[in-house]
């Protein structure tokens, strides 16, 4: 059991320092005997989870753990069960629907169901956008405890992508608070003037996600009442599952 904890601590250390590390550094930081630390590092290296960089004495994780964990997440039965609901929302609205999750200061699009309209939002799974752009970021911020939300927004560096891009933490927090109060979040042309979105957050397997409808701005504005109701209803259904 202790070795398993130590392995986790090694990877947590790499997540913290974001750089290669020597046996001495890892041993010191984790307060491990060098002999025990060396045995763990050699085991992880032998199984392909760590590698030496440039024949130095420094170790750094390979992509193996990332690839394996990505496969596990992609095969998550709960997320697989969610896809029919996203498709149902897309069918009901005719618009593109996507599922997003926060990756530090970005909203990461995990799944996208393309709308049936010829003129539609055509994002792809794997895309990332800053949290201050779009309903996905607002929804993810809205689902966080207020103190954590403020701390995260204070870390953002704002860049203008369109005339409607939010460019200050105060403005972003105000818009998120408004969304929290009404139960859904909206962005009008935050990244491109022609594209807007409406969404809300859900908790899946104790993780925060956003379900978002994205479409040309005119259709979002024209159908705002219907779209917001449909996305709220779906998020409520998912939460009750």
N, C-alpha and C positions, 0 to 999 in steps of 0.2 A: 504493500500500500504506500509506503514512504517513497519508494522509487517512482511510482506512478505520479505522486504529487510533485516530485522533483522534476520529472519530465515536463509536466505542465508549467512549472516555474521557469524552466529554461526557455520555453516558447514565449511565455509572458514577458520574460526579460528582453528577448529580441523585439517583441512588439513595443516595448518601452524605449529601448536605445536605438532601434532602427539602424543598426550597423553591425558589421562582423565583430566577433568577440573572441578573445583567447581563452584558453583553459584557466589561466590565472584570474582573468577578469570575471568569468562566470563563477568560478569557485569562491572568489571574494564576495561578489555581489549576493550570491545565494547562501553564503556562509556554509559551504560544503567542504569536506575534506577533499584535497586534490585527487586522491586516488579514486574516491567514489565518483567524483565529477568526471574524471577522465573515462571511467568505465561507461558511464551513461552516454557521454559524447561519442565514444567509439561505437557503442551499440546503435545510436541514432544514425551515425555515419554509415555503418555497415548495412543498415536497412534503407538507406537512401533519403533520410530526412534532414541530414546535415551534410555540408561539404566544406572542404578547405578551399579558400580563395587564393588563387595565384601562388600555390605552393607555400603559402604562409602558414603560420600556426593559428590563424584566426578561423573560426567556424561561422557559417551562416546557413540558415534553413534553405532547403531547396523548395521547389513548387509542389513536391509530392503531397505534403499534408494539405496544402490549399486545394489541389486537384481532388483529393479524396473527400475532403469536407464539402467541396462544391457538388460532387456527385451525390453525397448524402442529402444535401439540402434540396437538390433538384428532384430527388426521388421521395421527398417528404410527402407522405400520403395526404396530409392535411392540405398542403399547397396544391396537390393534384386535384383534390376534391373541390378546391376553390375555382379552378378554371371554368367549369360549367357555369358557375355563378357570374363570372366576368363575361362570359359569352352571352349569358342571358341579359345582362345589363346592356351589352353592345347591341343585341338584337332589339331590345326595347327602345333604345334611343337612336339607333342607326349610326352611332358615333364610336370612335375608338376608345377603348377602356384599358387602363394599365394598372398594374400593381407595383408599388415602389417601396423601397426600404432605405433608411438613412445609412450612409457610409461616411462617418465623420461629418464633414461640412457639405456633403453632396446628397442628392436624392438619386438613388440607383433604380432604374427601371428593370424589374425582374421578369415580368410577363406582360405581353401586350396582345390585345385582341383588336385587329384592325376593323374599323367601321365599314359599313357597306356603301357609304356615300362615295361618289367619284372624287369629290373634293373633301379631303379628310386629313386628320392628323396622322402622319405616317412614321411614328417613332419606331425604334427597334429595341428589343430586350438587350440589356447591357449598357445602354446609354446612361450617362450621368449628367445631372444639372445642379448648379449651386442651389442651396436651400432657399435662397431669397427669390428664386425664379419659379413661378408656377404654383398651382394648387397642391402638388405633391409635397413640396418643401413646407408650405404653410401647414398642411395637414399633419405632417410628421412633427413639426414644431408644436402644433396645437395639442398633440397627444402627450407631450412631455410635461412633467411638473414645472411650475412656473419658474422656480429658481434655476433649474437646469436649462430651461429654454433661454432665459436671459443670459446665462453664462455662455451658452453656445452661440447665441447671436452676437455677443461681444467679441467672439473670435472671427467672425466673418469679415472678409475684405470684399467690398462691393465694387462691381464693375457694371457699367451701363451697356446693355445689349439692345435696348429699344427706348423710345421716349417714355414708355410706361414702366421701365425697370425700377424696382424699389432700390434706393441707393443709400439708405441709412438704417441703422439698427432700430431707432425709435419708430420710424415709419413701418418697418417690418413687424415689430412687436405689436403695434397698434392694429395692424391688419389681421394678425393672427388672433389677437384678443377678440376682435369683432367676429371672426370665424368661430371661435370657441363658443361665444354667446349664442350665435344663431344655429350652430350645429353643423355647419359645412363651410368650406373654404373656396375662394374663387380668385383667379388671377386673370386679368384682362391684358393680353399682349405683353406680358412681362419679359418674354424672350424674343418673340417676334410679334409685331402688331397684329398680324393676321391670324394668330393662334392663341386660344384662351383655354382655360380649364376650370373644372369644378370638382372638388373631391372631399374626402373625409378620411379619418384614420380608423384603424381596427387593430385589435390585439390578437395575434395568432401565435399559439405556442409560447406565450409570454414575451413575444417580440412585437414591436410597433411597426405597422405597415400603413400605407396609404392606398386607397382605391380612388382612381381619378378618371373622369370623363374629359377628353380633350377633343377640340373641334375648332373649325374656323370661328373667329371672334363674333361675327354676325349671328351665327346660330347659337352660340353660348348665350349671348345677350338676349336674343329673342326667346329662347327656351329655358331661361335661367330657373324659373319656378319649377318646371317639370323635372329638369335634370337634377336640381338640388334635392328634390323630394325622392327621386329614384335612387340616387347615390346614398342618401341617408337611410332609406329603407333597406338597401342591400347591406350596408355596414351594420345595421342593427341585426339583420338576420345572421350575418357571419359571427357577430359577437355572441349571439345566443346559442351557437352550435356547440 
